[in-house]
Each structure stands twice: as C-alpha cells, then as structure tokens.
Amino acid sequence: MRVLGADHPDTLHSRHGLALAFEATGQVAEAITLHEQNLTDRQRLLGPEHPDTLTSRDKLAQLRDLRLNDQ
C-alpha cells in the first residue's frame, strides 16, 4: 500500500473530488471549506497561475456566489 502526503497532487485532486461530492449532495458549506483548503494548498505548492489553482479559485467563486444567491 502506498501512502501519499497531504501535499501530494493526488491528495489535492481527491480533496477536490470530495468537495464536488459535498456540493452534489447540497452540503455547500462543507464544499466551500474543502475548496478553500485546496486553493490555499495549490497556491502554495503549484503557484497562483497553475491550471489546478485556477480551477480551485473558479469553483470556490461559483459556490460562494451560489450561497449568496440562495440567501
């Protein structure tokens, strides 16, 4: 069995998938929390202009907008 660290790209990708699953089940607050963590980690590890970082930033903005519109 191979164990990956918290900073491994596969771990970040899995966290992104979990956030999408939370969103799909209506757990927007939990999804936002995971996307915030992912964005912070991806900015630190990959840089602010990396496509994965931009994906995290975009998805977080979409969810925040969704939450604002639902209030």
C-alpha positions, 0 to 999 in steps of 0.5 A: 500500500502506498501512502501519499502526503497531504501535499501530494497532487493526488491528495489535492485532486481527491480533496477536490473530488470530495468537495464536488461530492459535498456540493452534489449532495447540497452540503455547500458549506462543507464544499466551500471549506474543502475548496478553500483548503485546496486553493490555499494548498495549490497556491502554495505548492503549484503557484497562483497561475497553475491550471489546478489553482485556477480551477480551485479559485473558479469553483470556490467563486461559483459556490460562494456566489451560489450561497449568496444567491440562495440567501 
